[in-house]
């Protein structure tokens, strides 16, 4: 079982992603690691995807195409969460 991810690591990784297709694999690997992470509270996967959708739309679109063979990730990308709530839950605004 993987340990819960720290907020600092999570935010650092998110900020390291650029809104460009070249970061797709890096982003997918991070998302897969989040899905495998167990913790209480669970990792903020929906919030991460919501930030991607609103702040890095080019990367979001490419990642969405890339994860079609991953049912768990595909389902997460279908969730429509509130952007401001996602930022608040991640202490980003």
C-alpha positions in Angstrom: 0.0 0.0 0.0 1.3 3.4 -0.9 1.4 6.2 1.6 -0.6 9.3 1.3 0.9 12.1 -0.8 1.8 15.3 1.0 0.2 18.6 -0.1 3.6 20.1 -0.7 4.5 17.3 -3.1 1.2 17.4 -4.8 1.2 21.1 -5.4 4.8 21.0 -6.5 4.1 18.4 -9.0 1.1 20.2 -10.4 3.1 23.4 -10.8 5.9 21.6 -12.6 3.5 20.6 -15.4 3.4 23.0 -18.3 0.3 23.5 -20.5 1.8 21.6 -23.4 1.5 18.1 -25.0 5.1 17.2 -24.0 4.0 16.9 -20.4 1.2 14.3 -21.1 3.2 11.2 -19.9 4.4 13.0 -16.8 0.9 14.0 -15.9 -0.6 10.5 -16.6 2.1 8.8 -14.5 1.3 11.2 -11.7 -2.5 10.5 -12.0 -1.9 6.8 -12.0 0.2 7.1 -8.8 -2.6 9.1 -7.2 -5.1 6.4 -8.1 -2.8 3.8 -6.4 -2.3 5.9 -3.3 -4.3 5.0 -0.2 -4.8 7.5 2.5 -7.2 9.3 4.8 -8.2 11.6 3.4 -7.8 10.2 -0.1 -5.6 12.1 -2.6 -7.3 15.0 -4.3 -7.6 13.5 -7.8 -10.8 15.2 -8.8 -9.4 18.6 -7.7 -6.2 17.9 -9.7 -8.2 17.2 -12.8 -10.4 20.2 -12.2 -7.4 22.4 -12.0 -6.0 20.9 -15.2 -9.2 21.5 -17.0 -9.4 25.1 -16.0 -5.7 26.2 -15.8 -4.0 23.9 -18.4 -6.6 23.2 -21.1 -4.1 22.0 -23.7 -2.5 19.5 -21.3 -6.0 18.5 -20.1 -7.2 17.7 -23.6 -4.1 15.6 -24.5 -4.3 13.7 -21.2 -8.0 13.0 -21.7 -7.2 11.4 -25.0 -4.3 9.5 -23.6 -6.2 7.9 -20.6 -9.0 6.3 -22.7 -7.6 2.8 -21.9 -7.6 3.5 -18.1 -11.2 3.1 -16.9 -10.5 4.6 -13.5 -8.9 7.7 -14.9 -11.5 8.0 -17.7 -14.3 8.1 -15.0 -12.5 10.8 -13.1 -12.3 13.0 -16.2 -16.0 12.7 -16.6 -16.7 14.3 -13.2 -17.6 18.0 -13.5 -16.4 19.7 -10.2 -16.5 23.3 -9.3 -13.2 25.1 -10.0 -13.3 27.5 -7.1 -14.2 24.7 -4.7 -11.2 22.6 -6.0 -8.9 25.5 -5.4 -10.3 26.0 -1.9 -9.9 22.4 -1.0 -6.3 22.5 -2.2 -5.7 25.8 -0.3 -4.9 27.6 -3.5 -7.3 30.4 -3.2 
